[in-house]
Structure formats: C-alpha cells, structure tokens
C-alpha cells in the first residue's frame, strides 16, 4: 500500500512595502518557508492469508462387472491393461484361494503326503497334460506372472506372433481345469529360451464370476509342449468355447 503523503503549508509574510512615491523604503522581505514536518510512514497492513481448500481428486467408480462370455470379454480389457502395465498386483488381488480337506490317502495333488483332516489352501496351479498340480499363495501367482512377462524372449517370433507375452485368446469351460465348475480363461502366450532353443509357452488364467458380482482368479494352467492346443481353438478337452483376442494373428 502507498502511505498517504503529508503536504506542508508554505507561510508567506506580508507583501513587499511600497512608498507613497513608488520607491522602496525597505529592502524586499525574504520569503520565509516553514520547515516541512517529518513524514511518518504508515506501516503497511499485513495481508490476510486465506487458506484455499485442497482439491480432492476422486477415483472414478469402475463399471459393474457381469457374468457370461460378454461380461468376461469386457473384463478382459482390465487383464490387457494389467499385462501392458506389468501389474502383477492385479492378479494377486483377484486371487480366490480354494480350501481342500485332505483324507490322508491322496497320492497326487496338494494333499499328497498329508495327514487326514489337513486343510490346504491356495490358488490352483498346474501343468497341462501332467499330474503336476498344487495350490499356491496369491502372492506366488503375482510373482509367477512377473517371471512369465519379464523372461520372455521378445526378439523371437513364430506363426503365433512375437516372443513378447500377449493376451492371445479367451475361452470358457463348463467344468474347469480343476473341477471348479463354469470357468473362463484369459490365455497369455510368449516365447522363452529353452535348452533346446526358443519355445512358445502359455499361461491360461482361470476366472469365475463369483457371488459377490466380481471376477475371481481361481487357477492358472501352464504348458510348453502342448501350447498349440490352447492357441488353436480346437482342443475339446481344454475348453467348450474359444475366441481369438482382438489384434492377435
């Protein structure tokens, strides 16, 4: 702010006297100038600081999920995004562990060698066409996804595309690979270095539309040698329905 200026008055005595005959009888009076008073600056007022409210960004509410192949196709766009951004946490968060009560008689699977009434829990994980099947923690599903994506030989290619991991197809099964009932698959594939040279592999993520109105991850199927069964659309023992994901060769 600008302080108001204080203006001093100037006092001037009587005018110069003039004699009757027009002659000056006394020397002209000197003009007296009163000294200017010292200006006192008015201190500037402190500005009032008004705190502005902080804008809070709202996370948009995702659209509701729905079941069936149409609902899974829409949900698969989230899988594609997680793959593009390498978001392993997406699969960990979607994992739905299965609990198995062991009888003590199992020779294969997660209960092999376990005593009766032992409870095993985890997400199903198996190699297609073998007896290698077990239950793993949700965090392991995420770490396996990380390895699958990061270890791909991206410079390689074949008739199915490049070596980079890609979402290749969607499929569904009325029984599920692990007898979990109606299941839907997001089939990922890539090329990996092997002792015998580059080899294509697949990882089929098995989802079900759960009672909570949400797609949950119940299992993962992997295979190397038999990868073409999952990429051809012609494996009756793998799925009942199969469709190529958009943009795949």
N, C-alpha and C positions, 0 to 999 in steps of 0.2 A: 504494500500500500504506500501511497505517497503521502508524507506528512504535510499538513497544511502550512503554507508559507506565512510567516508573520511579517506584515509590512509596517515599517516605522514611518511616522509622520515627519514632515520636514517643517520646522518653525522658521518663519522669515520675519524679522523685526519690521518696524515702520519703514516706509519708503524713504528714499533719499530726499533731504530737505532742500528746498529751493528758495533763494532770497527773493524779495519783492521785485528787485530789478532783474531777476532771472539769473543772477550769479550765484554760484555755490558758495555758501558761507562755511560749510564744514566739509571735510573730505567724505566721500561716499561711505555709507555704512557698509561694513563687511557682512556678508550673508552668513548667519550662524546656522550650522547644520547640527541638529541634535544627534548624538551618537545612537547608532542602531542597537536596540536591545539584543542581547544574545539569543539566537533562536534555539528553542528547546525542541528536540526531535521527539515526536510522539512515537513511543515504541509500537512496532507492528504487532498486530494481534496474531496470536498463534493460530494456524489453520486447524480447523476441526477435522479430524480424520474419521471418516465413516467407513466402517468395515463392510465390504461388499459380500453378499452371500456367495459361498463357493458352489459353482455349478456341479451337480452330481450327475454323471453320465449313467444312464440306465441301460442295462443289458437287455437287448430285445428278447422277448419270450419266444423260444423256438416253437414252430407249429406243432400241433399234436401229432403223435405217431399213430399209425394204423396198421392192422394186420393184412395178411394175404400178400400175393406177389406184387400187387400195385403199391401197397404200403411198404414192402421191403425194397422195392425199386426206388421209392422216394428216400428211404432211409439210407440206401447205398450211396447217395451223394455225400452223406456225412463220412462214410467209410473212405470214399475217394479223397475227400479233404484231409482226413487223418493220414492217409497214405502220402499224399502230396507234401504235407507239412511234417511228416515223420512223427506223428503224435502217438507214441506208444501208450500214453496215459488213456487215450480214448478206449482202447481195448481192455485195459485194466479196469476202468470204471464200468464198462459194460459187462464184465465177467459175472456170471452167476454160478457159484460153486454147487456141486452136487454132493450129497451125503450118501455114503454107501455103508450098510451094516454087514460086516463080514461074518461068514458062517464058520470060518476056520478050515474049510475044505477046498477053497479055491486054489487052483494050480497056476492060473494066469490072472492078469489084471492087477488093480491096485490092492486087492486083498490077498494076493499070493504070499504065503508065509506068515500071515497074520492070525492071531488067535480069534476064536469065536467072540462075537459081540464087539469087536473092534470097529470103530467108526472112522472111515476115511473120507476126507472132504477135499474138493478141488474142482477145477475145470478139466473136462475130458481132453486128453491129448493122445493121439495115436498115429501110427504109420499105416497107411492104407495097404491092405492086402497082407498084413502080418498080424502076429499076436501081440505086438508091442503096443500096449495101451495102458494108460495110467491117469492119475489125477494130479494136477499141478496147481500151485497157488496162483491167484490172479496176477500177482507181480511177475511171475515167471512167464505168463502169457505176454505181458508187455515187453519183457527183456528178449523173448524169442522173436517178437515182431521186430525189435530193434536190430537184432542179428540178421534176420532174414533180409531186411532192407539194406543194411549197411554193407553186407558181404557180397551183394550181387555183382557179377561181372558185367558192368553196364556197357562196355565196349563190344561185347559179343552180340550176336543176333542169329535168328533162325526163322523158319516159316511162321512162327507164332509172334514174332516181334523182336524187340531189342532185349538185351540182358537185364535192363532196369526193371525192378519189380513194378508190376502194373495190375490193376483190377481188370481181369480178363472176362469173367462171366458171372452170372447169378444162376442159382439152381435151387430146387426145393425137393424135399423127400417127405413122404407121409410117415415114415418110421424113424428116420435119422440114423446117422452112422453109429451112434452109441445107444440106440433104442430109447431115445429121449422123446419120441413122438414127432409130430409135424415140425420140420426144421427147414431153415433156409440158409443157403450158402453164398458167401462172397468169396470167389475163387481168385486168389492172388498168384501170380507166377513171375519167375525171373530165372536167369541163368547164373550158375555158380561154378567156380573152379573145382574140379574133382581130380583124383589121382589118375584117372583115365582121360582127362580133358574136360572141357566145359560141358555141363549137364543142366538141363532145364528141370526145375522143381516147382511144385505147387504147395500152397498153404490155403486150405479151404476153411474159412471161419464160419462155424455153425451157430446160427442165431434162431431164437424162438420168440414169438410175440407173447410176452408174459401177461399175467393177470393185471399187473399194475399199469397196463397200457404202454409198455416200453419194450423195445427190442433188447433182449439179453443174450450175451455170448455164453453158450453152454459147452462148446468144444472146438477143437482145432484138428483137422486132418492134414497130414503132410505126406508127400510121396515124391520120389525122384524117378525111378524107372517107369512107373505106371502113370506118369504125369499126363500123357495124352488122353487117358480115359476121362479126366476131368476137364480137358480143354476141347474135346471133340464134340460133346453134346450127344454122344451115342453110348453111354455107359448106364445100362438099365439097373445095375447093381449099385450105382453111385447116387442116382437121383431119379425123380419122376419127371421133372421139368427142368429145362436148361435154356438159357438165352445169353447171347453174347453181349457184353457190356459195350456201350456206345464208344466208337472210335477204335476198337481193337481189330486187328487184322483177321 
